[in-house]
Amino acid sequence: MPLVTEHAGSFVPPVFERGLLPAPSTPVLVNLPRFLAAPVANRSVPWLRWFTGGLRRVAKELGVPPVPGLAAMLLGDLTLVPEIPEVLGIPAAQLEAWRPNGHYWPTTRLRYTGPLFAHFPLPVPEQVDRFLTGPGPIVYVALCSTSAGMVRTVVTALSSLDARILVTATVHDLTDLNSPRVLVSPTLPSHLIMPRVDLAVITGGQGSVQTALAAGTPFVGVPLQLEQDLNVALVERLGAARLLSRRDAQTPLIAAAARQMLSSPCYRHEARRIQELYNCVDGPRNAAEAIIEITERQGQTVKIQ
C-alpha cells in the first residue's frame, strides 16, 4: 500500500535545493548575518535529524532502513504539495520531475494539488456577526499555537490603530481584552471570517495563509518556525503579506506594519490576484485524483465518496 502525505505543505526538497527558504525569523542561527542565514538554512535542512531519534532506534531494532532525516520523515511515496506554482515559484513540470538524492526516500514523488485548507463546520456567532457588520476597518487576530501573553501583547499594540479587532482565543481565556473596539471569541470558522475583514494577523501555517488568500485578504505573518517562515515569505514576495519576527510583533512595529497595509490598496490588490488564481484550482479534487491514481497504479482499489 503506497504512503501518501501532504503535511509537509510546501516544505519540500525542491524548495531547499533552489534556495527558497528565507533567513529564519526565530533565532535558530543566532550568530549569522541574515545574508548568510538563508543559504545555511537551505543547505542544512536535508541533514537535520530533529524528532527522528526514536524512529531510527526502532528501525535499527527491526532491521529496516532508518528514517534519513526530518525532511524525509515528512515525505511519502507520493507527497502532495498543496499550493500552486505561481505562489511557490517552481513550475509544475519541474516539481513533478524532481527525483530524490540520498537524503530522502528513493520512491518519493511530488505533485501539486492546489490549496487545501480547513472549512470548520461552525457557524459565525451572532455577536461576531454583528461586530463584523460594524463600521471601519477590521483586523482579525488568529495567532494560533501562541501563548496568551503574546496574543495580549499583539492586540495591545494593534489597539493604537483606527480599526476594530476581532480575536480568536482558541484555548486561551482572553476575555479581559474585550472592549468596544476589541471582540474576543473562541475558535472561529476562519474561512467565513476572512472574507469579511480587512487584514489578518496569523502565525503563517499553510492552512491559515491559504484561508486568507482564498478570501483575498492580506495578512501580517508572525512565524513560529521555519516552515511558517517559508509560507509567509512566499506571499510577502508577491506583495500580499508582511513578515514580522515574534520579537518585532510584540513591539509597535506590528501596528506600523498593519497601519501601512490598511492604508495601501496594493496589498489587497495582490491578495485578490492570488485569490483569482486559487479560484481556478480544485485542491481537494486534485488530491483525491492523485491518491486514486497512485493506488490504482499499484493494483489497489480505492473508492472515494
VOPAGU-2260 file (C-alpha; in pm, 1 decimal, decimal comma):
REM VOPAGU-2260
SITE   aa  ch    i         X         Y         Z
SITE  MET   A    0       0,0       0,0       0,0
SITE  PRO   A    1     158,7     333,5    -102,7
SITE  LEU   A    2     203,4     608,5     155,2
SITE  VAL   A    3      57,4     944,6      54,2
SITE  THR   A    4     140,1    1254,1     259,8
SITE  GLU   A    5      58,7    1623,9     240,9
SITE  HIS   A    6     154,5    1751,7     585,9
SITE  ALA   A    7     489,0    1881,7     457,0
SITE  GLY   A    8     294,9    2157,4     281,8
SITE  SER   A    9     540,5    2347,4      63,1
SITE  PHE   A   10     835,2    2242,8     282,4
SITE  VAL   A   11     968,1    2000,0      21,4
SITE  PRO   A   12    1319,2    1931,6    -117,8
SITE  PRO   A   13    1298,9    2135,6    -441,4
SITE  VAL   A   14    1240,3    2441,9    -221,9
SITE  PHE   A   15    1567,6    2388,1     -33,9
SITE  GLU   A   16    1757,1    2294,2    -348,3
SITE  ARG   A   17    1653,2    2624,4    -510,6
SITE  GLY   A   18    1739,0    2826,9    -200,0
SITE  LEU   A   19    1382,1    2948,3    -147,8
SITE  LEU   A   20    1382,1    2926,3     232,5
SITE  PRO   A   21    1421,1    3273,2     386,5
SITE  ALA   A   22    1651,0    3353,3     674,5
SITE  PRO   A   23    1482,5    3213,4     988,7
SITE  SER   A   24    1283,8    3477,2    1178,8
SITE  THR   A   25    1344,7    3286,1    1503,0
SITE  PRO   A   26    1697,1    3271,2    1648,5
SITE  VAL   A   27    1794,7    2932,1    1506,1
SITE  LEU   A   28    2113,6    3068,6    1351,9
SITE  VAL   A   29    2177,0    3345,5    1601,3
SITE  ASN   A   30    2541,3    3410,9    1514,3
SITE  LEU   A   31    2494,3    3450,6    1140,1
SITE  PRO   A   32    2401,6    3767,7     948,6
SITE  ARG   A   33    2077,8    3739,8     753,7
SITE  PHE   A   34    2252,1    3723,7     414,4
SITE  LEU   A   35    2426,0    3405,0     531,1
SITE  ALA   A   36    2141,4    3260,4     738,8
SITE  ALA   A   37    1919,4    3186,3     437,5
SITE  PRO   A   38    2179,2    2984,2     240,2
SITE  VAL   A   39    2282,7    2797,3     554,9
SITE  ALA   A   40    1919,5    2713,5     634,9
SITE  ASN   A   41    1858,5    2580,0     282,9
SITE  ARG   A   42    2171,2    2365,2     288,2
SITE  SER   A   43    2113,6    2239,3     643,1
SITE  VAL   A   44    1754,6    2116,3     621,5
SITE  PRO   A   45    1831,9    1788,5     435,9
SITE  TRP   A   46    2082,1    1696,5     709,5
SITE  LEU   A   47    1859,3    1770,6    1010,1
SITE  ARG   A   48    1759,6    1473,0    1224,0
SITE  TRP   A   49    1532,3    1655,3    1466,0
SITE  PHE   A   50    1248,3    1435,3    1602,5
SITE  THR   A   51    1378,5    1121,8    1427,4
SITE  GLY   A   52    1580,3     963,2    1710,4
SITE  GLY   A   53    1308,8     729,3    1833,5
SITE  LEU   A   54    1218,2     619,9    1483,3
SITE  ARG   A   55    1579,4     549,2    1396,6
SITE  ARG   A   56    1622,7     335,7    1711,0
SITE  VAL   A   57    1313,5     129,7    1629,3
SITE  ALA   A   58    1425,5      88,9    1268,0
SITE  LYS   A   59    1757,1     -48,2    1389,9
SITE  GLU   A   60    1581,4    -296,8    1619,6
SITE  LEU   A   61    1358,4    -414,6    1334,2
SITE  GLY   A   62    1638,6    -431,4    1082,6
SITE  VAL   A   63    1473,4    -191,3     837,2
SITE  PRO   A   64    1616,0     123,4     672,5
SITE  PRO   A   65    1621,1     420,4     912,9
SITE  VAL   A   66    1441,0     748,3     856,7
SITE  PRO   A   67    1705,0     955,2     673,4
SITE  GLY   A   68    1614,7    1281,9     846,6
SITE  LEU   A   69    1346,4    1535,2     934,1
SITE  ALA   A   70    1275,3    1640,7     574,7
SITE  ALA   A   71    1247,9    1277,5     462,3
SITE  MET   A   72    1015,5    1197,1     753,3
SITE  LEU   A   73     762,5    1439,0     602,7
SITE  LEU   A   74     761,4    1260,2     267,5
SITE  GLY   A   75     577,2     953,4     139,2
SITE  ASP   A   76     572,9     755,7    -182,4
SITE  LEU   A   77     359,8    1040,6    -309,6
SITE  THR   A   78     381,8    1377,7    -137,2
SITE  LEU   A   79     106,9    1620,0    -226,7
SITE  VAL   A   80     216,7    1982,6    -239,4
SITE  PRO   A   81     -94,1    2186,4    -151,7
SITE  GLU   A   82      -1,3    2504,2    -332,5
SITE  ILE   A   83       7,8    2646,4    -684,9
SITE  PRO   A   84     323,4    2710,1    -891,4
SITE  GLU   A   85     253,0    3084,3    -905,8
SITE  VAL   A   86     288,8    3108,1    -527,4
SITE  LEU   A   87     562,3    2851,7    -462,9
SITE  GLY   A   88     770,0    2972,4    -755,5
SITE  ILE   A   89     853,2    2629,2    -900,0
SITE  PRO   A   90     693,4    2526,9   -1233,7
SITE  ALA   A   91     474,0    2217,1   -1208,6
SITE  ALA   A   92     680,8    2021,8   -1460,0
SITE  GLN   A   93     999,1    2083,6   -1261,9
SITE  LEU   A   94     845,1    1999,1    -924,6
SITE  GLU   A   95     696,1    1674,8   -1053,2
SITE  ALA   A   96    1017,1    1578,0   -1236,3
SITE  TRP   A   97    1217,3    1600,5    -911,6
SITE  ARG   A   98    1384,5    1278,8    -801,3
SITE  PRO   A   99    1534,9    1209,0    -456,0
SITE  ASN   A  100    1901,9    1204,4    -370,6
SITE  GLY   A  101    2050,0    1016,7     -76,3
SITE  HIS   A  102    1880,1    1237,5     183,8
SITE  TYR   A  103    1527,4    1114,6     104,1
SITE  TRP   A  104    1324,4     800,2      36,9
SITE  PRO   A  105    1411,0     678,1    -314,6
SITE  THR   A  106    1044,9     619,1    -403,0
SITE  THR   A  107     919,3     970,8    -321,9
SITE  ARG   A  108     742,0    1166,8    -593,5
SITE  LEU   A  109     587,1    1513,9    -567,6
SITE  ARG   A  110     266,8    1652,6    -712,5
SITE  TYR   A  111      88,5    1985,8    -690,7
SITE  THR   A  112    -274,9    1982,2    -584,8
SITE  GLY   A  113    -356,5    2345,3    -521,2
SITE  PRO   A  114    -477,5    2487,3    -189,8
SITE  LEU   A  115    -608,1    2259,4      85,2
SITE  PHE   A  116    -739,4    2431,8     396,8
SITE  ALA   A  117    -999,1    2374,2     665,7
SITE  HIS   A  118   -1366,8    2460,3     639,8
SITE  PHE   A  119   -1472,4    2415,2    1001,8
SITE  PRO   A  120   -1843,6    2323,8    1027,5
SITE  LEU   A  121   -1907,1    2604,6    1274,7
SITE  PRO   A  122   -2148,9    2897,1    1242,8
SITE  VAL   A  123   -2037,3    3256,1    1288,0
SITE  PRO   A  124   -2162,7    3352,9    1636,7
SITE  GLU   A  125   -2426,7    3625,8    1640,3
SITE  GLN   A  126   -2208,2    3859,1    1843,1
SITE  VAL   A  127   -1924,6    3816,9    1594,9
SITE  ASP   A  128   -2160,2    3868,9    1300,4
SITE  ARG   A  129   -2278,3    4199,7    1449,9
SITE  PHE   A  130   -1917,6    4304,1    1510,8
SITE  LEU   A  131   -1824,7    4229,0    1150,2
SITE  THR   A  132   -2108,2    4442,3    1013,7
SITE  GLY   A  133   -1995,8    4746,9    1211,3
SITE  PRO   A  134   -1809,3    5049,1    1070,8
SITE  GLY   A  135   -1441,2    5091,0     999,8
SITE  PRO   A  136   -1161,5    4851,0     907,4
SITE  ILE   A  137   -1138,5    4520,8    1096,3
SITE  VAL   A  138    -819,0    4334,8    1186,0
SITE  TYR   A  139    -858,7    3961,8    1254,8
SITE  VAL   A  140    -601,3    3827,6    1502,6
SITE  ALA   A  141    -573,2    3449,0    1473,2
SITE  LEU   A  142    -240,6    3369,3    1637,9
SITE  CYS   A  143    -299,8    3001,0    1695,8
SITE  SER   A  144     -36,7    2794,7    1882,4
SITE  THR   A  145      99,9    3102,3    2059,9
SITE  SER   A  146      86,4    3195,0    2427,7
SITE  ALA   A  147    -192,0    3403,8    2573,8
SITE  GLY   A  148      70,8    3660,1    2672,1
SITE  MET   A  149     184,0    3705,1    2313,5
SITE  VAL   A  150    -173,1    3747,2    2188,1
SITE  ARG   A  151    -236,5    4011,1    2457,4
SITE  THR   A  152      80,6    4198,2    2362,9
SITE  VAL   A  153      -6,6    4195,8    1991,8
SITE  VAL   A  154    -365,3    4308,0    2049,7
SITE  THR   A  155    -249,1    4585,6    2282,5
SITE  ALA   A  156      -7,8    4709,4    2016,1
SITE  LEU   A  157    -275,8    4695,2    1745,5
SITE  SER   A  158    -517,4    4889,3    1964,5
SITE  SER   A  159    -339,3    5208,5    1858,3
SITE  LEU   A  160    -490,7    5164,6    1511,2
SITE  ASP   A  161    -808,2    5334,3    1395,7
SITE  ALA   A  162    -960,2    4989,2    1349,9
SITE  ARG   A  163   -1162,2    4728,0    1532,4
SITE  ILE   A  164   -1000,8    4398,7    1627,6
SITE  LEU   A  165   -1154,6    4052,0    1624,7
SITE  VAL   A  166    -955,7    3792,9    1820,6
SITE  THR   A  167    -997,6    3417,1    1808,3
SITE  ALA   A  168    -890,0    3293,4    2152,1
SITE  THR   A  169    -875,8    2919,9    2071,5
SITE  VAL   A  170    -778,4    2756,2    2403,8
SITE  HIS   A  171    -692,1    3076,9    2593,0
SITE  ASP   A  172    -905,1    3286,1    2825,8
SITE  LEU   A  173    -865,7    3632,1    2674,1
SITE  THR   A  174   -1198,0    3782,3    2776,9
SITE  ASP   A  175   -1013,4    4060,8    2958,9
SITE  LEU   A  176    -928,8    4204,5    2615,4
SITE  ASN   A  177   -1293,4    4271,6    2529,5
SITE  SER   A  178   -1376,7    4637,9    2477,3
SITE  PRO   A  179   -1595,5    4844,7    2242,8
SITE  ARG   A  180   -1326,2    4804,6    1974,2
SITE  VAL   A  181   -1199,1    4454,1    2057,2
SITE  LEU   A  182   -1406,6    4136,6    2049,6
SITE  VAL   A  183   -1271,2    3802,2    2168,1
SITE  SER   A  184   -1438,8    3478,9    2061,0
SITE  PRO   A  185   -1345,4    3109,7    2090,1
SITE  THR   A  186   -1247,8    2905,7    1784,8
SITE  LEU   A  187   -1397,5    3062,0    1473,4
SITE  PRO   A  188   -1457,8    2933,2    1118,4
SITE  SER   A  189   -1183,3    3139,7     958,0
SITE  HIS   A  190   -1298,7    3060,3     604,2
SITE  LEU   A  191   -1616,6    3256,1     686,2
SITE  ILE   A  192   -1438,4    3531,3     879,6
SITE  MET   A  193   -1152,7    3613,6     639,9
SITE  PRO   A  194   -1373,7    3745,0     355,5
SITE  ARG   A  195   -1525,7    3998,0     596,3
SITE  VAL   A  196   -1208,1    4153,0     740,5
SITE  ASP   A  197    -954,3    4399,4     602,2
SITE  LEU   A  198    -636,7    4246,4     742,0
SITE  ALA   A  199    -540,1    3927,4     924,5
SITE  VAL   A  200    -260,2    3863,2    1173,5
SITE  ILE   A  201    -161,6    3496,1    1167,9
SITE  THR   A  202     132,4    3271,9    1250,5
SITE  GLY   A  203     174,5    3153,8     893,6
SITE  GLY   A  204      76,1    2788,4     886,4
SITE  GLN   A  205     -14,6    2698,0     530,5
SITE  GLY   A  206    -380,3    2648,3     623,8
SITE  SER   A  207    -422,7    2997,4     768,2
SITE  VAL   A  208    -221,8    3152,8     484,8
SITE  GLN   A  209    -440,3    2985,7     223,1
SITE  THR   A  210    -759,7    3070,7     409,4
SITE  ALA   A  211    -661,2    3437,1     392,8
SITE  LEU   A  212    -555,5    3426,1      28,9
SITE  ALA   A  213    -865,5    3234,0     -79,2
SITE  ALA   A  214   -1062,8    3526,0      65,3
SITE  GLY   A  215    -842,0    3788,9     -98,2
SITE  THR   A  216    -732,2    3913,5     244,8
SITE  PRO   A  217    -376,3    4041,8     302,9
SITE  PHE   A  218    -202,6    3947,0     625,3
SITE  VAL   A  219      80,4    4007,9     867,2
SITE  GLY   A  220     258,8    3679,1     934,0
SITE  VAL   A  221     436,0    3610,0    1263,7
SITE  PRO   A  222     606,6    3272,6    1204,8
SITE  LEU   A  223     688,7    3035,6    1488,7
SITE  GLN   A  224     918,1    2805,6    1288,5
SITE  LEU   A  225    1096,1    2767,5     956,2
SITE  GLU   A  226     810,7    2616,6     756,7
SITE  GLN   A  227     592,0    2912,9     851,0
SITE  ASP   A  228     875,5    3149,6     757,9
SITE  LEU   A  229     860,4    2998,3     410,1
SITE  ASN   A  230     483,1    3027,9     378,8
SITE  VAL   A  231     480,2    3394,2     477,1
SITE  ALA   A  232     792,4    3485,8     277,7
SITE  LEU   A  233     644,4    3340,8     -42,0
SITE  VAL   A  234     339,0    3563,9     -11,6
SITE  GLU   A  235     543,2    3864,5     100,9
SITE  ARG   A  236     743,7    3833,1    -222,0
SITE  LEU   A  237     415,7    3854,1    -411,9
SITE  GLY   A  238     314,5    4171,5    -227,1
SITE  ALA   A  239      17,3    4037,9     -28,1
SITE  ALA   A  240     176,8    3998,7     316,4
SITE  ARG   A  241     434,6    4129,1     561,7
SITE  LEU   A  242     659,3    3905,2     771,7
SITE  LEU   A  243     744,5    4008,9    1126,8
SITE  SER   A  244     951,5    3809,4    1373,0
SITE  ARG   A  245     798,4    3712,8    1706,5
SITE  ARG   A  246    1018,4    3973,2    1870,9
SITE  ASP   A  247     909,8    4253,7    1636,0
SITE  ALA   A  248     544,4    4150,5    1657,4
SITE  GLN   A  249     549,1    4232,1    2028,0
SITE  THR   A  250     660,2    4591,5    1966,7
SITE  PRO   A  251     499,6    4896,2    1798,0
SITE  LEU   A  252     636,8    4762,9    1468,1
SITE  ILE   A  253     330,7    4543,7    1424,0
SITE  ALA   A  254      96,5    4840,7    1448,2
SITE  ALA   A  255     312,8    5029,1    1197,1
SITE  ALA   A  256     301,2    4735,7     955,0
SITE  ALA   A  257     -74,4    4694,6     993,2
SITE  ARG   A  258    -133,7    5067,5     950,9
SITE  GLN   A  259      68,3    5073,6     630,7
SITE  MET   A  260    -110,6    4768,4     491,0
SITE  LEU   A  261    -455,2    4905,3     572,9
SITE  SER   A  262    -375,1    5237,2     405,9
SITE  SER   A  263    -219,2    5091,1      90,5
SITE  PRO   A  264    -455,4    4920,2    -157,2
SITE  CYS   A  265    -170,6    4731,9    -325,0
SITE  TYR   A  266    -171,8    4455,4     -58,9
SITE  ARG   A  267    -543,2    4390,0    -108,0
SITE  HIS   A  268    -494,9    4401,7    -484,6
SITE  GLU   A  269    -221,6    4136,3    -474,9
SITE  ALA   A  270    -418,4    3917,2    -233,0
SITE  ARG   A  271    -715,3    3927,7    -469,4
SITE  ARG   A  272    -490,6    3839,8    -763,0
SITE  ILE   A  273    -385,0    3522,9    -577,9
SITE  GLN   A  274    -749,6    3460,2    -486,1
SITE  GLU   A  275    -834,1    3457,9    -856,9
SITE  LEU   A  276    -559,9    3201,8    -919,8
SITE  TYR   A  277    -688,0    2985,2    -634,4
SITE  ASN   A  278   -1039,6    3003,8    -775,6
SITE  CYS   A  279    -916,8    2823,9   -1088,4
SITE  VAL   A  280    -790,3    2521,6    -892,9
SITE  ASP   A  281    -984,7    2248,6    -709,3
SITE  GLY   A  282    -730,9    2134,5    -449,9
SITE  PRO   A  283    -940,4    1863,3    -280,8
SITE  ARG   A  284   -1039,9    1711,2    -615,2
SITE  ASN   A  285    -681,5    1714,2    -740,9
SITE  ALA   A  286    -564,1    1548,5    -418,9
SITE  ALA   A  287    -828,0    1277,0    -444,1
SITE  GLU   A  288    -742,8    1208,7    -807,3
SITE  ALA   A  289    -370,7    1183,5    -725,6
SITE  ILE   A  290    -441,2     932,6    -447,9
SITE  ILE   A  291    -663,4     721,1    -674,1
SITE  GLU   A  292    -403,1     729,3    -949,5
SITE  ILE   A  293    -113,5     603,5    -736,5
SITE  THR   A  294    -318,5     330,2    -571,3
SITE  GLU   A  295    -459,8     202,6    -899,9
SITE  ARG   A  296    -110,2     204,8   -1049,2
SITE  GLN   A  297      -4,5     -32,4    -770,6
SITE  GLY   A  298    -301,1    -262,9    -812,1
SITE  GLN   A  299    -510,7    -124,3    -526,4
SITE  THR   A  300    -877,8     -29,7    -544,5
SITE  VAL   A  301    -995,9     295,1    -389,5
SITE  LYS   A  302   -1349,2     423,5    -360,5
SITE  ILE   A  303   -1388,2     787,4    -255,6
SITE  GLN   A  304   -1730,0     931,0    -191,0
